Amino acid sequence: MPFTLYGIKNCSTVKKARDWLDQHGIAYDFHDYKSLGVSQQSLSAWCAEFGWETILNRSGTTFRALPDESRQNIDTGKAISLMLAQPSMIKRPILDMGARRIVGFKPEVYESIRNR
């Protein structure tokens, strides 16, 4: 079963991850948050596994453009609601390999999947 790479098509970090996977002959399906959305179930599972602080991209322009009250007192439920409303706020990419997931892209971390 191929991996699933979640992200946004025009994101430079997602492009680097896709290029890396392609160059190493690793099959994957690409799931674009912008065109396909993302389920509350997926976001809940990722937040449970990594913490909402990792999954919510607070350094991006979409999050920073929110009103102050939306950026304060964040918990898991509020983070998931924000990401459902604006998928650009989801950290990217997320590589789902079935039994394991990787958040973000670092070539040295992706190296660990080559011998899987």
Phi and psi restraints in degrees (value plus and minus 20) as a CYANA .aco file:
   2 PRO   PHI     -89.8   -49.8
   2 PRO   PSI     138.9   178.9
   3 PHE   PHI     -92.5   -52.5
   3 PHE   PSI     146.2   186.2
   4 THR   PHI    -140.7  -100.7
   4 THR   PSI     106.3   146.3
   5 LEU   PHI    -125.2   -85.2
   5 LEU   PSI      97.3   137.3
   6 TYR   PHI    -117.7   -77.7
   6 TYR   PSI     116.7   156.7
   7 GLY   PHI     155.2   195.2
   7 GLY   PSI    -179.4  -139.4
   8 ILE   PHI    -143.0  -103.0
   8 ILE   PSI     111.1   151.1
   9 LYS   PHI     -72.1   -32.1
   9 LYS   PSI     -61.0   -21.0
  10 ASN   PHI    -109.9   -69.9
  10 ASN   PSI     -15.7    24.3
  11 CYS   PHI     -95.8   -55.8
  11 CYS   PSI     109.4   149.4
  12 SER   PHI     -84.9   -44.9
  12 SER   PSI     -54.4   -14.4
  13 THR   PHI     -89.6   -49.6
  13 THR   PSI     -58.6   -18.6
  14 VAL   PHI     -84.4   -44.4
  14 VAL   PSI     -60.2   -20.2
  15 LYS   PHI     -80.9   -40.9
  15 LYS   PSI     -61.0   -21.0
  16 LYS   PHI     -82.8   -42.8
  16 LYS   PSI     -62.2   -22.2
  17 ALA   PHI     -84.9   -44.9
  17 ALA   PSI     -63.0   -23.0
  18 ARG   PHI     -83.4   -43.4
  18 ARG   PSI     -63.7   -23.7
  19 ASP   PHI     -80.4   -40.4
  19 ASP   PSI     -63.6   -23.6
  20 TRP   PHI     -81.6   -41.6
  20 TRP   PSI     -67.1   -27.1
  21 LEU   PHI     -82.0   -42.0
  21 LEU   PSI     -63.8   -23.8
  22 ASP   PHI     -82.1   -42.1
  22 ASP   PSI     -65.8   -25.8
  23 GLN   PHI     -84.1   -44.1
  23 GLN   PSI     -46.5    -6.5
  24 HIS   PHI    -121.0   -81.0
  24 HIS   PSI      -9.8    30.2
  25 GLY   PHI      44.5    84.5
  25 GLY   PSI      12.3    52.3
  26 ILE   PHI    -118.9   -78.9
  26 ILE   PSI      99.5   139.5
  27 ALA   PHI     -93.1   -53.1
  27 ALA   PSI     120.0   160.0
  28 TYR   PHI    -176.7  -136.7
  28 TYR   PSI     134.7   174.7
  29 ASP   PHI    -121.2   -81.2
  29 ASP   PSI     120.6   160.6
  30 PHE   PHI    -121.3   -81.3
  30 PHE   PSI     108.2   148.2
  31 HIS   PHI    -135.0   -95.0
  31 HIS   PSI      89.0   129.0
  32 ASP   PHI    -107.4   -67.4
  32 ASP   PSI      96.1   136.1
  33 TYR   PHI     -76.5   -36.5
  33 TYR   PSI     -58.2   -18.2
  34 LYS   PHI     -87.5   -47.5
  34 LYS   PSI     -63.4   -23.4
  35 SER   PHI    -111.4   -71.4
  35 SER   PSI     -49.9    -9.9
  36 LEU   PHI    -126.1   -86.1
  36 LEU   PSI     -31.7     8.3
  37 GLY   PHI      51.8    91.8
  37 GLY   PSI    -192.4  -152.4
  38 VAL   PHI    -169.2  -129.2
  38 VAL   PSI     124.3   164.3
  39 SER   PHI    -103.0   -63.0
  39 SER   PSI     133.7   173.7
  40 GLN   PHI     -82.2   -42.2
  40 GLN   PSI     -54.7   -14.7
  41 GLN   PHI     -82.0   -42.0
  41 GLN   PSI     -64.0   -24.0
  42 SER   PHI     -84.3   -44.3
  42 SER   PSI     -67.0   -27.0
  43 LEU   PHI     -81.5   -41.5
  43 LEU   PSI     -61.9   -21.9
  44 SER   PHI     -82.5   -42.5
  44 SER   PSI     -62.7   -22.7
  45 ALA   PHI     -85.7   -45.7
  45 ALA   PSI     -62.8   -22.8
  46 TRP   PHI     -85.5   -45.5
  46 TRP   PSI     -61.2   -21.2
  47 CYS   PHI     -86.3   -46.3
  47 CYS   PSI     -56.3   -16.3
  48 ALA   PHI     -86.5   -46.5
  48 ALA   PSI     -57.7   -17.7
  49 GLU   PHI     -96.4   -56.4
  49 GLU   PSI     -64.0   -24.0
  50 PHE   PHI    -132.5   -92.5
  50 PHE   PSI     -34.2     5.8
  51 GLY   PHI      71.0   111.0
  51 GLY   PSI     121.3   161.3
  52 TRP   PHI     -82.5   -42.5
  52 TRP   PSI     -47.2    -7.2
  53 GLU   PHI     -82.6   -42.6
  53 GLU   PSI     -48.9    -8.9
  54 THR   PHI    -103.3   -63.3
  54 THR   PSI     -58.5   -18.5
  55 ILE   PHI     -99.4   -59.4
  55 ILE   PSI     -53.7   -13.7
  56 LEU   PHI    -102.3   -62.3
  56 LEU   PSI      99.5   139.5
  57 ASN   PHI    -103.2   -63.2
  57 ASN   PSI      74.9   114.9
  58 ARG   PHI    -105.6   -65.6
  58 ARG   PSI     -25.7    14.3
  59 SER   PHI    -114.3   -74.3
  59 SER   PSI     -28.0    12.0
  60 GLY   PHI     -99.8   -59.8
  60 GLY   PSI     143.0   183.0
  61 THR   PHI     -86.0   -46.0
  61 THR   PSI     -51.5   -11.5
  62 THR   PHI     -84.0   -44.0
  62 THR   PSI     -65.4   -25.4
  63 PHE   PHI     -87.1   -47.1
  63 PHE   PSI     -64.9   -24.9
  64 ARG   PHI     -84.7   -44.7
  64 ARG   PSI     -43.4    -3.4
  65 ALA   PHI    -101.2   -61.2
  65 ALA   PSI     -29.5    10.5
  66 LEU   PHI     -85.9   -45.9
  66 LEU   PSI     132.0   172.0
  67 PRO   PHI     -81.8   -41.8
  67 PRO   PSI     132.6   172.6
  68 ASP   PHI     -71.0   -31.0
  68 ASP   PSI     -63.7   -23.7
  69 GLU   PHI     -83.3   -43.3
  69 GLU   PSI     -49.0    -9.0
  70 SER   PHI     -95.6   -55.6
  70 SER   PSI     -44.7    -4.7
  71 ARG   PHI    -110.8   -70.8
  71 ARG   PSI     -22.6    17.4
  72 GLN   PHI    -128.5   -88.5
  72 GLN   PSI     137.8   177.8
  73 ASN   PHI      33.9    73.9
  73 ASN   PSI      26.5    66.5
  74 ILE   PHI    -103.3   -63.3
  74 ILE   PSI     115.0   155.0
  75 ASP   PHI    -149.4  -109.4
  75 ASP   PSI    -194.7  -154.7
  76 THR   PHI     -78.9   -38.9
  76 THR   PSI     -66.9   -26.9
  77 GLY   PHI     -81.0   -41.0
  77 GLY   PSI     -64.3   -24.3
  78 LYS   PHI     -87.4   -47.4
  78 LYS   PSI     -60.1   -20.1
  79 ALA   PHI     -81.2   -41.2
  79 ALA   PSI     -64.3   -24.3
  80 ILE   PHI     -83.7   -43.7
  80 ILE   PSI     -62.8   -22.8
  81 SER   PHI     -80.8   -40.8
  81 SER   PSI     -63.1   -23.1
  82 LEU   PHI     -81.1   -41.1
  82 LEU   PSI     -64.7   -24.7
  83 MET   PHI     -90.1   -50.1
  83 MET   PSI     -54.1   -14.1
  84 LEU   PHI     -85.2   -45.2
  84 LEU   PSI     -60.0   -20.0
  85 ALA   PHI     -91.4   -51.4
  85 ALA   PSI     -56.0   -16.0
  86 GLN   PHI    -159.1  -119.1
  86 GLN   PSI      68.6   108.6
  87 PRO   PHI     -77.5   -37.5
  87 PRO   PSI     -36.1     3.9
  88 SER   PHI     -82.7   -42.7
  88 SER   PSI     -36.7     3.3
  89 MET   PHI    -104.9   -64.9
  89 MET   PSI     -21.1    18.9
  90 ILE   PHI    -104.1   -64.1
  90 ILE   PSI     110.8   150.8
  91 LYS   PHI     -75.8   -35.8
  91 LYS   PSI     122.7   162.7
  92 ARG   PHI    -164.4  -124.4
  92 ARG   PSI     133.8   173.8
  93 PRO   PHI    -100.1   -60.1
  93 PRO   PSI     146.8   186.8
  94 ILE   PHI    -139.8   -99.8
  94 ILE   PSI     100.3   140.3
  95 LEU   PHI    -120.9   -80.9
  95 LEU   PSI      95.6   135.6
  96 ASP   PHI    -121.2   -81.2
  96 ASP   PSI      97.4   137.4
  97 MET   PHI    -128.2   -88.2
  97 MET   PSI      -0.2    39.8
  98 GLY   PHI      71.3   111.3
  98 GLY   PSI    -103.1   -63.1
  99 ALA   PHI    -104.2   -64.2
  99 ALA   PSI     -30.9     9.1
 100 ARG   PHI    -166.1  -126.1
 100 ARG   PSI     129.7   169.7
 101 ARG   PHI    -149.6  -109.6
 101 ARG   PSI     132.2   172.2
 102 ILE   PHI    -145.5  -105.5
 102 ILE   PSI     109.8   149.8
 103 VAL   PHI    -124.2   -84.2
 103 VAL   PSI     109.2   149.2
 104 GLY   PHI      65.9   105.9
 104 GLY   PSI     158.9   198.9
 105 PHE   PHI    -151.0  -111.0
 105 PHE   PSI     102.3   142.3
 106 LYS   PHI    -159.4  -119.4
 106 LYS   PSI     102.2   142.2
 107 PRO   PHI     -72.7   -32.7
 107 PRO   PSI     -58.9   -18.9
 108 GLU   PHI     -86.5   -46.5
 108 GLU   PSI     -49.2    -9.2
 109 VAL   PHI     -96.7   -56.7
 109 VAL   PSI     -61.1   -21.1
 110 TYR   PHI     -83.7   -43.7
 110 TYR   PSI     -48.0    -8.0
 111 GLU   PHI     -74.5   -34.5
 111 GLU   PSI     -52.3   -12.3
 112 SER   PHI     -85.5   -45.5
 112 SER   PSI     -37.5     2.5
 113 ILE   PHI    -110.3   -70.3
 113 ILE   PSI     -32.7     7.3
 114 ARG   PHI     -83.4   -43.4
 114 ARG   PSI     -55.0   -15.0
 115 ASN   PHI    -119.5   -79.5
 115 ASN   PSI      -0.5    39.5
